[in-house]
């Protein structure tokens, strides 16, 4: 099971650009994700947890 932590770097229309925070790899490309797959209250700077093929907000 893949478990990842992300931060929303920017929101561009119907898509959000996510950067992994649990990896130390420098220069990794952000991941583009449809906003429909994210919780409705997601905004720039929101921390997200991805597990079981779902995103949830980390408080």
C-alpha positions as CSV (number, residue, x, y, z in Angstrom):
1,X,0.0,0.0,0.0
2,X,1.4,3.4,-1.0
3,X,1.2,6.1,1.6
4,X,2.5,9.6,0.7
5,X,2.4,13.1,2.2
6,X,2.0,16.1,-0.1
7,X,1.6,19.9,0.1
8,X,-0.5,21.8,-2.4
9,X,1.9,24.2,-4.1
10,X,-0.6,25.9,-6.4
11,X,-4.1,25.5,-7.7
12,X,-4.6,26.1,-11.4
13,X,-8.3,25.9,-12.4
14,X,-9.5,22.3,-12.1
15,X,-6.0,21.0,-11.2
16,X,-3.7,21.2,-8.2
17,X,0.1,20.8,-8.2
18,X,1.3,18.6,-5.3
19,X,4.8,18.3,-4.0
20,X,5.8,15.2,-1.9
21,X,7.0,16.1,1.6
22,X,8.1,12.7,2.7
23,X,10.8,12.3,0.1
24,X,14.2,14.0,0.2
25,X,14.7,14.0,-3.5
26,X,15.7,17.5,-4.7
27,X,14.2,18.7,-8.0
28,X,11.4,16.2,-8.1
29,X,8.6,17.4,-10.4
30,X,5.2,18.3,-8.8
31,X,2.3,15.9,-9.4
32,X,-0.8,17.3,-11.2
33,X,-4.0,16.0,-9.7
34,X,-7.6,16.9,-10.6
35,X,-9.2,18.9,-7.8
36,X,-12.3,16.6,-8.0
37,X,-10.1,13.9,-6.3
38,X,-9.1,16.2,-3.4
39,X,-11.2,17.2,-0.4
40,X,-13.4,20.2,-1.2
41,X,-11.7,22.5,1.4
42,X,-8.3,22.0,-0.2
43,X,-6.4,25.3,-0.8
44,X,-2.8,26.3,-1.6
45,X,-0.6,25.3,1.4
46,X,-2.9,22.5,2.5
47,X,-1.1,19.3,3.7
48,X,-2.5,16.1,2.3
49,X,-2.1,12.4,3.1
50,X,-2.6,9.9,0.3
51,X,-3.5,6.3,1.3
52,X,-5.9,3.7,0.0
53,X,-6.2,5.7,-3.3
54,X,-7.7,8.7,-1.4
55,X,-6.5,12.1,-0.3
56,X,-7.3,13.5,3.1
57,X,-6.2,16.7,4.9
58,X,-3.6,16.5,7.6
59,X,-4.3,18.8,10.5
